[in-house]
Amino acid sequence: MLVMGIDPGSAQTGYGIIDQHNHVKGYGVLSFSGDHMVRIHEIYRQVSQLVERYKPTTCAVEMPVYGSNPQAMLKLGRAQAAAMLAVLNHGISVAQYTPKMVKRSITGNGNASKEQVAYMIESLLKFSQSPDGISHDATDALAVAACHKERESTDKKTDSPHYSGWAAFVRQNPDRVI
């Protein structure tokens, strides 16, 4: 499993790639300038290049959920869509997580600061070289990837049967009751 996390933005987009053992395979920030439509095209093009380079098996993207400026939210949504399309066009699944879901998964607190998320990411993941000075866009993207990896492994673990209560368990497992 190789998970790509993306923290989309129309001026800067963070990315991070981790494997099933929490080893960081790559991270960074893509920067864009110029007209908004040119930036959207660049997001698509550069994320496509990252997918071709790292060959992730799955991807997770942080989704915009609120903002006070409707124009800024529209631009952010377009950036997210461009990144998602770049990944989807390579036949890779994409999951979306709200910032609160990511923060809660990494720190246990849905209202954690960017500094708290960065600290936990540096503690949880295994970097091949020192992550000193890593951008918050990159740590956010790594957090999205780690959140998705954890969700995927938890979902696989919960494929076991669910019971509505003790009586249902006993009915379905009489051989396990002494």
Buried (B, 14 or more C-beta within 10 A) or exposed (E): EBBBBBBBBBEBBBBBBBBEEBEBBBBBBBEBEEEBEEBBBBBBEBBBEBBEEBEBBBBBBBBBEEEEEEEEBBBBBBBBBBBBBBBBEBEBEBBBBBBEBBBBBBBEEEEBEBEBBBBBBBEBBEBEEEBEEBBBBBBBBBBBBBBBBBBBEEEEEEEEEEEEEEEEBEEEEEEEEE
